[in-house]
Amino acid sequence: MKRMDREQFFERLASLDDARLRKALWNLYWRGTDVIRERIEAEIDPDTATRAKKSRAQPPDPEMVLDEVTDFVALARSGSYMGGDRRVSPRERSRWRFTFQRLAADAQASLAAEDLRTAAAALEGLIDFACELRHFVYFHSEDPVESARFVVSDAAQLLWMRVLEREGFPAFAGQAAPQLIRWESAYGWTHGFGRVAGMETSLAGVIAGMLRSDDAWITFADRYLEALDEAARRDRALPKQSWGPAPRVREDRARDLSRWHQLMLDRFLDSEAEDRLDRLVAHPALDGPDLVFVRASLAHRRGELELARGLVSESLEKVPGHRGLLDLAMQIDAPLPVRSREILRRDSR
C-alpha cells in the first residue's frame, strides 16, 4: 500500500476529533517500537524525555551489579539452576542464559562508572565462573559458555584495558598477572564449536598486545613470577600423593600457560632480563611435559643441545605424542622412543 504524503495525512487527520486523535496516538505509543515511543514522549514532555535519555546513558550501578552477580553465581554453584531447590523458579532455570547475558552486559557497562573496583569485581566474578564451567555442571547445557554467548577473552581484555587506562600500569600488572594464571585456557572456554569459540583468543596474546615496551614486559613478568610463587604456596596445601591433585594442577597450569611461556622465551632470550627464564623453567608451580618443552627449548636456543635432547627424549617416554616435543626432537635430532616413532610414521601416511 502506498504511503500518504504529508498533505494527505493532515487532510485525513482534520476529520478526527480530539478523542479519536488521542486514541490513535495511544495505539501507536503502546504498540510501536521503542524508537516510536521515545519520539512520542519527546513531543509530549521534552524535559522528561531528555532526562530519561540522560539516565539511560548512565552506566549501571556497580554495587547492584556485583550483588546480582554474586547471587547468580552462588545459586548456580548450589545447584539451584539444576532444580535443587525453590529459590530459582522452573521458568528462570530455563532462562539462565539470558540472565547470564544481562549480567555480563551490565558488568561490562559498569566499568565506565566511577567505582571501577566494584565494577571490576563483578566482571571478575563472572569470568571466574565462566572458567569454572569447563569443569562443573551447573546448568542443563552441553556448552554453557557458548549458550551464554560469553567471550571470556573479550571480557578479560575490556577489564584489563579499563584498569590500565584509569589506574595505570602497576595496578594493571598486579591485577592481570594472577588473573592470567587463573583464567588462561589452552583450548578455550567453550567446547570448540560455535560462534563464540570462533571469537576466542588466548589471554597471552591479549596481554602481549598491551605491553608496549621492554620495561613493561619486565615489570609484568616480575608480577607474573610473583603470582606463580603465590600459586605454589597454595599448591603446597594440596594432598602430597604423586598421583593426586597437586601434580595435576601444576601440569594443567603449565599446559594452559604454554603460549605465554613461549612469548616470554622469545622476548627475554639474549636480553638483560634473561634470568626470568631461569626462574620460569624451574618454578615449583609448574610441571609436566609443557614445562619440559619450554625448558628444552631454552636449552636448545642457548646451544646446550645434549641437555635439550635428554630432556625431550625423557619426556617423550611419558607422553610420546606431545606435538611440541616431537617437533623439537626432529629439529635437534633427539633420540625418539619407539612409540613416538610409530606416531610420526602414522602421521606421515
Sequence and secondary structure as in RCSB ss.txt:
>XXXX:A:sequence
MKRMDREQFFERLASLDDARLRKALWNLYWRGTDVIRERIEAEIDPDTATRAKKSRAQPPDPEMVLDEVTDFVAL
ARSGSYMGGDRRVSPRERSRWRFTFQRLAADAQASLAAEDLRTAAAALEGLIDFACELRHFVYFHSEDPVESARF
VVSDAAQLLWMRVLEREGFPAFAGQAAPQLIRWESAYGWTHGFGRVAGMETSLAGVIAGMLRSDDAWITFADRYL
EALDEAARRDRALPKQSWGPAPRVREDRARDLSRWHQLMLDRFLDSEAEDRLDRLVAHPALDGPDLVFVRASLAH
RRGELELARGLVSESLEKVPGHRGLLDLAMQIDAPLPVRSREILRRDSR
>XXXX:A:secstr
     HHHHHHHHTT  HHHHHHHHHHHHHHS HHHHHHHHHHH HHHHHHHHHHHHS   HHHHHHHHHHHHHH
HHTTGGGTSSTTS HHHHHTHHHHHHHHHHHHHHGGGSS HHHHHHHHHHHHHHHHHTTT   SS SSHHHHTT 
 HHHHHHHHHHHHHHHH HHHHHHHHHHHHHHH  TT SS S SHHHHH   HHHHHHHH  SHHHHHHHHHHHH
HHHHHHHHHHTTS   TTSHHHHHHHHHHHHTHHHHHHHHHHHTTSTTTHHHHHHHT TT  SHHHHHHHHHHHH
HTT HHHHHHHHHHHHHH TT HHHHHHHHHHT    HHHHHHHHHHH 
